[in-house]
Amino acid sequence: MLSALDYRLRTGKGVYIDLSQYEAGLQFLGGALLDYSANGVVACRDVTATLRSRRTDAIHVVMDSGA
């Protein structure tokens, strides 16, 4: 990918890149794949991080009875 961007910057021409999403995303799974193959640990989503990112406060709307 970087070599294609460098080529475009130098020549002004684009190039065709044949790269699947699997191949591109595999680099992010290296740690989980190694942990599974070495220790048998199946990676799971961090639920606490998801819960912390959710908005917990409610927005209260006060309606005027005369409107």
C-alpha positions as CSV (number, residue, x, y, z in Angstrom):
1,M,0.0,0.0,0.0
2,L,2.7,2.5,0.9
3,S,4.7,1.7,-2.2
4,A,1.6,2.4,-4.3
5,L,1.1,5.7,-2.6
6,D,4.8,6.6,-3.0
7,Y,4.6,5.7,-6.7
8,R,1.6,7.9,-7.2
9,L,3.3,10.8,-5.4
10,R,6.4,10.4,-7.6
11,T,4.8,9.8,-11.0
12,G,1.2,11.1,-10.7
13,K,-0.1,7.7,-11.9
14,G,-2.2,5.3,-10.0
15,V,-1.6,1.5,-9.7
16,Y,-4.0,-1.4,-9.3
17,I,-3.8,-3.1,-5.8
18,D,-5.3,-6.5,-5.4
19,L,-5.7,-6.8,-1.6
20,S,-8.6,-8.4,0.2
21,Q,-10.1,-7.1,3.5
22,Y,-9.1,-10.3,5.1
23,E,-5.4,-9.8,4.3
24,A,-5.6,-6.1,5.4
25,G,-7.3,-6.9,8.7
26,L,-5.2,-9.9,9.5
27,Q,-2.5,-7.7,11.0
28,F,-4.8,-6.6,13.8
29,L,-5.5,-10.2,14.8
30,G,-1.9,-11.3,15.2
31,G,-2.0,-11.2,19.0
32,A,-5.3,-13.1,19.3
33,L,-4.2,-15.7,16.8
34,L,-0.9,-16.3,18.7
35,D,-2.6,-16.5,22.0
36,Y,-5.1,-19.1,20.6
37,S,-2.4,-21.2,19.0
38,A,0.0,-21.1,22.0
39,N,-2.4,-21.1,24.9
40,G,-5.8,-22.1,23.5
41,V,-7.4,-18.9,24.7
42,V,-10.3,-17.7,22.6
43,A,-10.4,-13.9,22.3
44,C,-13.6,-12.2,23.2
45,R,-14.9,-8.6,23.1
46,D,-14.2,-6.4,26.0
47,V,-17.7,-5.7,27.3
48,T,-16.6,-3.3,30.0
49,A,-15.0,-1.0,27.4
50,T,-18.3,-1.0,25.5
51,L,-20.3,-0.2,28.6
52,R,-18.0,2.7,29.5
53,S,-18.4,4.2,26.1
54,R,-22.2,4.3,26.2
55,R,-23.9,7.4,27.3
56,T,-25.5,6.7,30.7
57,D,-27.1,10.0,31.4
58,A,-30.7,10.6,30.3
59,I,-31.9,13.7,28.5
60,H,-35.0,15.1,30.1
61,V,-37.4,17.1,28.1
62,V,-39.6,19.4,30.0
63,M,-42.7,20.3,28.0
64,D,-44.7,23.4,28.7
65,S,-48.3,22.4,29.3
66,G,-49.5,25.6,27.5
67,A,-47.8,24.8,24.2
